Amino acid sequence: AVVSTQSTGLLIGEGDIHFNHQIVSTGEAERELDQQINKTMFRKMDIIGQFNLGFILVKLTKNLFIIDQHATDEKFRYETLKRETKIDNQKLIIPKSMSLNGAQEELLLSYRHIFEKNGFTFSVTDSEVPGKRVHLTGVPRSKSLLFDESDVQELLWLLSEDSTLNVENLRPSKVHRMFASRACRSAVMIGTALDQGQMREIVDHMADMDHPWNCPHGRPTMRHVVDLSRIS
């Protein structure tokens, strides 16, 4: 079968993937995986078994890969939280005026649903002059983190500076840390024995990730081990 790669748009057959065995850096390894493996391939990988109660060995045609069970499950849970969670809100006793210019205020109002998904709420007084119409009335509820206007400013900066972002999944850095912590605590741990079905589920979940090559803390999820056709 011939399939289209996610990142380059090139047509690559499953039997035509080739890996550079001289690669040593994490960045190079991730770029190569992104170029050679697309989302349709994960569900076609054969499960060989579990290694050292922490890693899943899989095979795609002649290529052997190793998958970190904890890092991979953590990344799936993290992306699910990032995509689906609407954060609870804590109302401020006294609404706080915002230090915004007219352009920032219009940007906030245009993407108000994104801020509300992240737990920020606002009141708007149309009779005020531009830049003075918006007041912060609620912030995300968290046991361990404090949120304030600086987090609103961070989201505004991201919205204005980076057009490549998936706006619907946009989160301030504090929320990223909160989701990463939750995902890590709930993910399958190293040392946990997995049966065939559990290993299959973890590998298949990689097909549903936007960025499957590392966990939120930067730990690699998958690496190419060897081209089995090179072994006599």
N, C-alpha and C positions, 0 to 999 in steps of 0.2 A: 504494500500500500504506500501511496505517496501522500504526505501531509504537509501543511503549510506551517512554518515556524512562526511562533508568536512575535518574536522580536525583530526579525529581519524581513519576513515575507517571502523568503526563499523556499523553494520546494526541496524537501529533504526526505528521502525514503528511510524507513527504520533500519534498513540494512546498510545504509550509506553514512551513518554517523561515525565520525573519526575524532579521536582525542589526542591532543599533544602531550606526550608523556614527559616533556621537559618542563611543564608548568610547575611553579613552586609557590607563587603567591596566592592568597585567598581571593583577591580581586580578579586575577587572571582565571582562576578556576571557576568562579561564578560567571564571568563573561562567557567562558567556553560552554558551560552548561546551558546558559541562556540561548546560545547560538545553536546548540546541537539537540537540545531536548525541548519539545513543546508539550502543551498540556494534554494532548491526546495520548501521549506515549506512556504516562504514568499508569493508566489502567490496563495497559498491555504488558507491563513488566511482570515477569514470573517471580514469585516469592520463593527464594531458595531456603531461607530459614533465619533464625535469630542467632546473633553472635555475641557472646560475652554478656548476655542479658541487658544489652544496651543498644544494639545495632541490628538493622534488618538488611540482609543481603538479597539483592534482586538482580535479575538478568533481563536485558533487552537485546534480542538477537545474540550477537557474539560479545556483548559488553556487560561486564559485571560492575555493579554499583553498591556502595554501602550507605545506608540511611540511618541517621541518628534518631532513634525513636522519640526521645524527649524533646529535642529541638524542633523536630518536625511537627509533633502534636502540639507543642507550645505555639508555633507559628500559626497553625490552623485555628487554634482557639483565639489567639490574639486578633487575627484578621476578622474572625467572626464577631468578636466583641466590637472591634472598630467599625464594622459595617452595620451592625444591628442594634447596638446599645443606645438608648436615649437616657441620658444621665439625669438622675433625680436633682431637683432644684431646692435650694434653700433661700427663702425670701430675706432680703435685707430689711432691717427695722426702719431705716431711713434711706430712701432712694439716693443714689450717688450720681452727681452730675458728671458727664463724660467730657474729657479734653479731646475733642475731635474737630478737625476742620470739615468744611462742607463736603469735600469729596469722600472722606472717611465715613461721614454720617450717611451719605447716600449708599455707599458700599455696604455698610452694616444693615441698612434697611432693605437693600436688595437681597441680601443673604441672611435675613433674620432667622429663617428656619434652621440654618446651619448652626447659628449661635444657640438657638433654643434646644437643638438636638444635643448640644454640649452642656446644657444646664444653665445657660445665661438667659435672663429675661430682661426686658426693657419697657419703659413707658415712653410715649412720644407725645410731645406737646406741639401741635402744628402751628400754634400762634407765636412760638419763639423764633428767633432768627436762626438761619442755617448754622449748624455747629453747636447749637445750644438746645436743640429739640429733644435729644435723647438722654434719658437717665437710666442707670443700671439699677434694676429692682431685685434681681436674684442671681445667685452664683451656684456652680455645681456643688452638690453635697458630697463630702468625703470625710472619712474618719481621720485620715493622715495628711491630707493636703489642703492648703488654703488657696483659694482662687480670688482674684481681684481684677481690676481694670487692665493690668499688664497682660493678662491672658487674653482679654478681648483685643488688645492692641496686637498681640502676636498673631491671632487669627486674621485680623485685618491686613497685616503685613503679608501673610501667606497668600491671601486672596488677591492682593494687588501686585505681588511680585512674581509669582510662579504660575504661569498659565497651563503647565503640564499636570498639575495636581488634579486628582479626582475630588472635586469639590464636595460631593455628597459624603465622602469619608474623611473630611478634614477634621483634625483634632489638634488642640494645643498640646505642647510637649508634656505638660503635667498629666494630661489624660492618657497620653501614650505610655507614660511610666506606670500609671495606675492599671491600665489594661495589660501591660507586659507582666506586672507582678501577679495579677489574677490568673493570667494564662499559664504562667510558670508553675504556680501552686497547684493548679488543677490538671496539668498535663501528665501523661504517662511518665513515670520516673525511670531513670537508669536503675537496673537491678530488678525490674519487673518482668517476669516471664510472660510472653505473649503467645497465643495460639495463632493458627493460620488465618482465621477470620479477623483477628485484631490487627495483625500485620498488614493484611490486605486493606483494611479500612484506613490505616495511617498512610499507606502509600497512595491509595486512591484520593485521599484528601488533598494531596499535593496538586492534583489537577484543578482544584477549586481555589487555589491561592493566587493572589496577584503577584506576590514576590516570594517564591518558594525556597530560595537558596540559603537563607539564614534565619535564625530566630530573632526576636526583637532585641536581644542582647548581643547579636552579632555572631553567635555560634553557628558554624556551617551545619546544614541539614543533610546534605548529600554530596558524595564525591565519587568520581569514576575511579575504579580500582584497577581494572585490567581489560584489555582486549583479548578474549580467550583464544582467538584465532592465532595469536602470537606465541601461544604456549604449545610446544611440541609434545 
